[in-house]
């Protein structure tokens, strides 16, 4: 939470943001990124587009507010594990049932707060969560237990908001729940453009457009521009709720549309400008709704950068964004004055004091307590908890002779090993450079199972933990803290090099060129199939006719300018590799 209080100058526009640290508590098996709100805030902070006073922290929605929309029988049924399990489609413990219900009551409280702030200030307020638009009065569906949009509208009505209300729902999926809630209320117009109808269209004040699958920017924007202005003019809303889902993006994990980043931004701009351009512009509350995958936050961040600063800024990729956020936590940990209520100083945290006991501090300077606290502060241990490991336990071995080792177990009994990181500081790996050399990195979820969508890869005993980017970002910040030139490791398998390709480079230009050729040869193939093709000798050097084999050469992430300069040297010629079909007698997968 402390990083939320260290922002720059005020934004150009008065826009309220609503967020709570507990939004980041996700649920294993649900593809929504629980940390997208934090990623958005970190990006906006890095662009100095916001101020801390503009961040509202909500309370959980009261049952009184919930019961204005949902039936008493349904609300009572949310105590039933099976009822909640059917809504989420994944196995749940009773503890997880309570956790997801608490989470949705909190995000519903966020939408209520956004609506109140927008009404109070007459502008725009954005809840960095919410958009649970599938929940109906008497049942939940599709990850939605409570309909926060409808509850917020009912809250405004209860506290005296006069005039018509318009709900603009541009999530990929039908805003069926909200439409059902207000089907008989002509004062609330529900407008939804989506792929398929989930419930029969209708209602006394409703616009419902189903465009089907594979929708492009042009098709979607034409439909939006042709219909929304007339609805706004005819309904003349006194308040607007905008459900700004990003699951219509072409790269969404669950979506079937093909909207680009520019198309999504044009959508958001058109909605805001249409509402603001009305004869009597209405206050607007915005909720995030759907968006599945690690990149979904970027579309909302782009929209908010425009909303706050009148400019279009492309967010960095996930790793760069995480590094920036983790840097803020490092500054807090290294601050000479106590930070928040931890009361820890640089000496407490890193104690780079002469004579520190080698066996109790990783790399001779960093204590177990400092490691655990930093992993807690950056949210990595929270991410572990969201995967069902309620009491993650950190252990270190700083005197093994093989490199200093950090381990994270799922519980204090240390049965489930989730993370194992062995590293040392080396001046030998890269001549003339001081680097943090990662000898071994294991990330696994022993409670998960391999599937067709997530097949077993070489060296894996269990599926991955899904936290590789977070760990790499943490290591980059550790390199900066230690003052080394960069991080280095030797990817033993091709897929490991692919995962780090955007930020790490092979120190040898010829190896980097061969890696580029190999990626071109298997372009478009799932990693598991690419690994299979390599193992079968089906990737062939066009010049020699010889099969290409993978060797674990040194890959580095530069931190210092001098290492970046070394990597920016002349590139080697890229060879040409091609992929052969399966030869007779070659074993199938």
N, C-alpha and C positions, 0 to 999 in steps of 0.2 A: 504493500500500500504506500510505502514512503515515497516511491518514485513518482506517484501521482502528484506529489506536492512540490516537485522541483521543475516547474515549467517556465517558459519564457514570457515574452511580452504578450499583451492581450491580442486576441484575434481582431480582424477588421470588422467582422460581423458579430452581432450578439446572438450566439447560438449556444444553447445549453446542452450539455452532455450528461448522461446518466449511466453510472457503472458501479459495480460492487465487486470486490475481490472474489467473493464466493461465486460469481458467474463462471469462474474458471474451473469449477468442479464438474467435470464431465462424467459420462457414463460409458464404460467399455462396451463396444458393439454398436454405439450410435456414432455415425460418421461426422457429426457436427464438431467442428474444431472448438473446444471449450475456451481456448485462449485467444479467440479472434478479437474480442474487445480489448484485451491488453495489447495485442499487436497493433491495433488501430491507434490506441492512445500513445503508444511508444513512437509510432510514426509521426503523429501530429505534434508530439512534444519535440521530436528531432527537427521538425520544420518550423518550430516556434509559432505554431498556429493556434495555441490555446493557452488558457490560464487555469490554474487549479481551482479558482473560485467558481469556474463554470462547470465543474463536475459535481453533479448531485449524486448522493449515495442513498439508495432507496431502503425502505423497510419492507418486510414481507407483506403481501396483500392480506388483509384481514379476512376471516371467513364471512364476515358481514358483506364485504365487497364481492367475494366470490359468489355468495348466494343470491346476489342481484341478477346473476346470469344463469348459474347452474342449479339444477334441481337439488333439493335436500337429499333425495335418495341417491343421486349420483355422487354428490360430495361425500356422503357416508360410505359409499362403495369404494372410495379411494383408499380405505384402510385394508382392502382385500388385495393380497399379493397377486392373485391371478388376474384381477381387473387391470392392474397397472402393467403386469407383464404383457397382456394382450396389446396394450397401446404401444409398447416399445418393441415387442417382437424379439426380446432377448431374455435369457434367464436372469432372474433377479433374486437376491436375498431380501428379507424383510427390511434389513438395514438400508439396502440400496433403494427399496421402494420409498422409504421415508425420505431418503436423501434427494431423490428426483422430485418428489412432491414438494419438499422444502425449496428446492432450486426453482421450480416453476412458480411457486408462490412469491419468491424473491424477484424473479424477472417480471412477474405480473405487477408487483409493487413498483418496479422500475418503469413500466409503461404508464402506470397511474401517475407516478412522479413526473415523467416527461410531459404527460398531458396537462398536469397542473402548472408546470413551469412554462409551457408554451402559452397557456391561457393567461398566466400572470404577466408574462413579458410581451405577449403579443407577437411572438416570433416563432422560431423553430426549436424544438427540443428533441434530441435523439437518444433513445434508449439503446445501448450497445448490447442488446439481447432482445428477447421477446419475439412476437410475431407468431404466436401459437394458434394460428387461425383455423385449424381443423377441428378443434374441440367444439362439440355441440352442447346444448343445454343438458342433455341426459347421457352423454357418453363422450369418451375421448377417442382419438385415433391418430395414427401417424406421428408418434412422439409427442403429441399434444394432450396433456391432461386438463389444462385450464385455458380458456380463451382470453388471453390478456387484453387483446384488442377490444373485445366486447365488454370486458369488465371495466376497462378504462373509460369507455364511452358511457357505460351505466353509472360510473362514479361521477363523471362530469354532469350528467343529468341529475343525479341525486343531490349534487351541491349547486344546482341552480343554473346550469348553462342553458340559455334559451337558444332558439334557432336551430336550423338544420345542421346535421353532421354528415360528412362524406368520408367513407373509408375507401382509399385507393389501394388496391391490393395487386401488386405486380410481381409477386412471387411466382415461380414457375407453376406451382400447383394451385388448384382451385381454392379460393377462400370460402369453402363451403360452410364451415362452422359459423363464421361471422354472418354470412348471408342467412343461415337458418335462424340465428338468434334474433335478427331484426326483420325477418320475413314479413311480419305484420305491422311494422313500424315505418310509416311513410316519412318520418322525420330523419331517418338514418338511411342514406343511399349507399349501398355496397356496390362498388365498381371493381371488377376483377377481370384481368386478362391472363389466361393460363393455357396449359397444353390440353388437358382433358377435364371434362366435368366430373366431379366426384359425387355430387348430389344434383337432383333436378334443378335447373335454373328456374328462377321465379322470385316472388316477393313483390310487395307493393312499390318498392323503390330499389331497383336492382338493375345493374348492367353486367352481363356475364358473357365474355367472349372466349370461346375455346378455339385455339388456332392449330391444334394438332402438334405433331413432332417436327423436328428438324427446322425450326423457325430461325430465320436469319435476322440480322439487324434491320434490313429494309422492311421485311414483312411485319415485324413487330412494331417498329416505329411508325409505319404507315397506319397501322390499326390504332395505336395510341393517339396519334395526332388527329386522326379522323373522328375519334369518339370522345376523348376526355374534355376538350374545351366546351362542348355542348352540354355535357353533364354538369360541369362546374357552373356554367352560365344559368342553366335551368334550375339547379338545386340551390344555388347561392349559399354555400355552406358558411356557418359561423365558426366551424372547427373542422379540421381535416386530420385524419390518421393515415399515414403513408406506410404501407407494408412493403419495404424495399428489399425483398429477397434477391440474392445473387445466384440462386441455383439455376438460372437460365443461361449462365455463362457456358461457353463451349467446352471448357475443361472441368465442369462440375462432375463429381463422381456419380451422382444420382440423376442428373438432368439429361434431357434429350433435345435441348435447343442449342443454338450455335451463336449466341450473342457474344460479341467481342467486348474488350474493355471500353473501347470508344462508344460502342452501342449502349452499354449499360450506363455510362456517364451521360450520354445524350438523353437517355430515358429519365434519369434522375433530374437533370437540369430542366427538362421539359415539364415534369411534374411541378417542381418548385416554381418555375417561372409562370406556369399556367395559374397556379393558386395565387401567387403574388400579383399577377396581372389582372385579377378579377376586380370588379368595381369596388368591392369591400374585401380586401385580402384577409384571409382567415389564418389564425394561428395553426401550426402544424406540429403534430407529434410523429416521429419516425421510429419504426422498429426494424430490426435486422432480418427476422424471419429466416428462410432457408438459405443454404450456402454450404456445400459439402466438399470437404477437401482442404488441404493446407493453404491453398492460394485464395480462398474465397474472401478473406479479410481485405485483400488488396483493392477489390472493386468498391467496397464501402469506404475504405480509406481515401481513395481517389475522389469519391463524391464529397466526402467531408472536407477534404483539402480545398476543393472548389467552393463549398458552402462557406467555409470559414475565412478563406483568403483570396477568393476571386481569382484563383489560378489553378492550373492543372499540374499536379505533381505525380509522377509515377513512383509508387512505393518501391523500396528495395525488395529483393527476394527474402524468403523466410529467414535464411541464415543471417543476412546483413541486419535485418530488423531485430533479430534476437540478440546479436552481438551488441547493437546499440542499447537495447534495454538492459542487458546484463552489465554493460559498462556503467550504467546508472547505479546498479546495485553494488558494483565494485567500489564506486566512489563513496557510497554510503558506508561500506565496510571499512574503507581506509580513511574515513574522515577523522581529523584530529579531535573533533568534538563528538560527544555522544550523539548517536543518530536515533531518533524516535525514542522508544522506551527500552531499547536493548542496552543502552549505556556502554557500548563497546568502543574502544579506541583502536588505532592502528596497532599499538603494541599488543593489545588483547587478541586481535584477530590474526595478525601475521607474525608478530614477534620475531622479526629478523634480528634477533639479539645474538651477540657473540656467545658461543658456548652452548647454544640450544642443543638439547639432546637429539642426536640424529635419529634414534629409533622411535621417537614420538611425533615427528613432524615430516610430512611429505615434502620431498625436495629440500629438506633441511630447514624449512621455514614455516610451513603451513600446517596448523594443527588439525586434528580430527574435528574439533569443535568448529573451527573456521570453515572447514569443508562442508560440514553438515548445515551450518547456518547459511552459507552462500547457496547451497542447493535448495534450501527451504525458501530463501528470499527470492530466488529467480523462478520459483514455481515448479522445479523439476520433481521434488518430492510430492507435491500436490498432484502432479500428473501421474505419478506412480500410484497414489491413493485412488485416483479416478479409475484405475485399472483393477481395483478390488483388493489391493494390498494396503491394509488400513494403517499399519505401523511400520513403515519402512525404516530399516536400520542400517546405519553407515558404519563401516569398519575400515581401518587402514593397516597396512603392513609396510612400514617405512625402513625396514632393515633386513630385507630378504636376500639381498645380493643379486637379485634378478631385475631390479627396478622397483620403485615404490609403487604400491598397489592400493587402489581405492575400490572397495566393494560396497554395493547396496543390495541388501536382502529385503524380501517382501515383509518379513515379520521378525520379531526378536529371536525366534527359534532358529533363524538362519537356514531354513530348509530350502527356500526358493531364492536362488541367486539371480538377480535381475541385471546388475551392472558389474562388470569387472574391468578396471582400467589400470594397466601397468605402464609406467612411464619413467623417464629419467631426463636429466639435462645433459646435453651432449655437445661437444665442440668438434666431434669427429665425423658426424654424419654428413654435414655440408661444410666443406673446407672453408675456413675463415669466418664461419657463422656459429653462433650459439643458439641452439634450437631445443625445444621441448620434443623429445622423441617418444612417440607412443609405440611401445612394443606390442601391446595387446589391448584390444577393446572388444568386449562382449556385451551385447544388449539383447536380452531375451525375456519372453513372457512364458514361464513354465506352465501357466494355467490355460494358455491358448492352444489351439490346434491348427495344424496346417490344413489349407483348403485348396480348391482348384484356383481360386483367385489369389491365394497366398501360399504358393507351393514351397516345399523345402528346398533351400539352396545349399550349396556346398559349405560344410563346416557348421551348419545349424542343427542343434538338437531340439530347439523349440522355435516357434515364430519370434520375430523381432519384437522389441518393446515399443517401437514407433517414436523413439526419442533421440535418434541419431543427431538431428540438427541441433537440438538443445544442448547435447553433450559437446558437440564440436564448437558451438558458440561459447559455451562456458570455458572450454580449453583455450580458445582464442583470447578471451579476456584474461585468463590465467597467464598466458604468454605475455600480454601487455603488462600485467602486474609484476611479473618477474623480470621484465626488461629484456627478454630474449628476442631473437630475430624472427622466429616463427615456430610453427609446429610441423613435424615431419613424421611420416609413417610409411610402411611398405605394404600396400594392399595385396594380400595373398591371393585374392580372387578378383576377376574382372568386375563383378558387380559392385565390389567395394570401391573401386576406382570410379565407376560410373556415378555412384551416389555422391561422391565428393568433387565431381568434375567442374562445377561452376566456380569453385573457390580454391581448389588445390591443383597444382601443376607438378608434372614430373620434372625433376631437377635437370635431367638430361634431355636436351631438345629432340634428339633422335627418338627417345622413348615416347615423348609427348606426341611426336608426329605419328609413330606407330599406333598409339592409342587412338588418335583421331581417325586413322584409317580403319581401325577395328570397329569403332563406333559407327562409321559410315557403312561398313559391310553388313552390320546387323541392325541397321536403323529400322525402327518400326516393330521389332520383335520384342516380346516380353523378355525380361532379364533371364528368367529360367530357361527359355528356349535358346537365347543367345549363349548361355553357359553350356547348354547341351551341344550346340553346334561347335563350340570351341573344343569341348571334350572329345567330340567325334572326328575332329580334324577336318571339318567342313569349311572352315575359314582359311582361304588359300591366298598366298602372296602371288599376285599376277605375274610378277617379274621372274620368280624362281619356280613357281608351281609347288612350293613346299607349304605344308599346313602351318598355320600360325599358332604358336603356343603362348600362354600367358606366363610372364615372369614378374615377380613382385619387386619392382624397382621403386626407388625412393620418390615419394610425392610430398610436396611441401605446401603449407599455407603461409604466405609471407605476412609478417607483422611490421618489420622494420623497412625503411625506405631502401636500405642497401640490398636487402634480399629481394625486394620488388624489382630493383634495378637489374640485379643479376638475372632474374627470370624474364626480363624484358629484352634480353639479348636476341641475337639472330635465331630465327626458327629454322628447323631442318626441313628438307623436302618430305612431303607426305607420300608414302608409298600407296599403291593401289592394292586393296584386298577385295576378294569377291567371295560370295557364299555359294557353295555347291549344294546341289540336291542330295538327298540321302542316297548313298551308294548301295548296291546289292549286298546283302549280308550284314549291313550296318544295323545294330540293335536299335529298336524304337525306344521311345521314352518309357 
